[in-house]
Amino acid sequence: MNRTKIILAASLAAVSLSACGSNNLFSRDRPDEFAVSRQAPLVVPPDYSLTPPAPGSAIPGGESTAEQTLRALFGGPAPRSATESAIIGQADGDRADPGVRSDVGSPQTQVVDKGLVVRDILAAPQGDGRDASAAIPGA
């Protein structure tokens, strides 16, 4: 038991002191953290022709930020193929209202009757579903 402790202590001492044997502790091969050079300050050249925009004025680029983002993400408008142009021409695409998507949810919009089930679902009272029941016809 005593001999095991001596061997373990000697091994631990050898491993601990092996790091001290290298000569890298005092060598200056690494960069010197105190030798810091100063960079020249940034200088913006004066441009006296620029004036700040007036509050509430239009954006000088002509595009809003959202339009610039969409153009950057998806590119500009893609040219239509001959087939696509023919289909749009046959469907009177030039006559379509550009704001049709904003009118789809309005009460004046006429839609195709999808059947009794859809009408019942849309006319169902709003609630948390505690009173809901399901019935399977013919069962």
C-alpha angles and dihedrals in degrees: 000000000000091000091052091054091051093050091047092049092047091050091049092049092048093051093045094048095044090078091058092058095074119091095216096097095080101025116109098216090119122078117279110243092200095056097084119159121207121238121225111260118257112259122197111208112236117255109184095179092075117091126187114255118257116250111267095014123135121271109266093226093061092229127093121233091255091054091049090050093050091048091049093048102040104018125232126314111305118231114250120241121240091253093051092048091050092051092048090048092052091049092051090246092166090062095053119115109249092213096052093118092062091054097050096090097043119112092239092061113111113220135183114266107252095190141267097297094057091045091051092049093050092046094047115119118256116250146123094275099247091124095043120123133186127212128189111212114234095016 
